[in-house]
Amino acid sequence: MLEDDAAHLLNALDALGVPGPVTFVGHSFGAVVAEAAARMTPERAAALVLLDGSLAEDGSAEPETPRSGRRARLLVAALRSRPAVAAWRVCGPTILTLTVPARRSLARSVPGLRDEMASISVLETCLHELSAYSSCVRQLHALRTTSPLTPQLPTLVVAANGRLQRRTPTRWVRAVLRQAREIAADADVRKAVLERSGHFVMLDRPQRMADLILTLGSR
């Protein structure tokens, strides 16, 4: 459930003694969670930053069904067997970096990340996200209808246009910018398209990202 994921974020702030208001920052699927947290607790949101967010075009995605949920739980249980855990420890990091090539630079940049990828909990988390993604998207669109952001909340929507220089925005960028227009109904949205940047914008363009976030916070 998306609200559960957002609650984990809010609980972490509580545990750290950070009551807010804060700048919620989310990357990829984390953008969905960050926006949900800002909508659930608008009084705690000073600003919102969505970095190349994995947002669907509309709320038409089908929610997770009891049957699909059972399949996911059975798969996770099977993956906890000794043979599966041993195989994942050997092959897991390679599989994760091959399926998303941008993770290669991430693994090189973050010490210990490859060891973390070898954990079966990482695979379980990935499967959980994939199985529940469409349901979470549907819940986010419901929140947009029922839980508005703080009026004129400073919001930054960032889209990565790929590592190769392009003359026109990619289809992905156009989809992200359409989402920005939807969010602009109840927020003060600023959009940024990063050229020569892959999905991990905070690694490919760290200084540019820092400047954008600092500028947003000063508005």
Secondary structure, 3 states (H helix, E strand, C coil): CHHHHHHHHHHHHHHCCCCCCEEEEEECHHHHHHHHHHHHCHHHEEEEEEECCCCCCCCCCCCCCHHHHHHHHHHHHHHCCHHHHHHHHHHHHHHHHHHCCCHHHHHHHCCCHHHHHCCHHHHHHHHHHHHHHHHHHHHHHHHHHHCCCCCCEEEEEEEECECCCCCCCCHHHHHHHHHHHHHCCCEEEEEEEECCECCCHHHHCHHHHHHHHHHHHCC
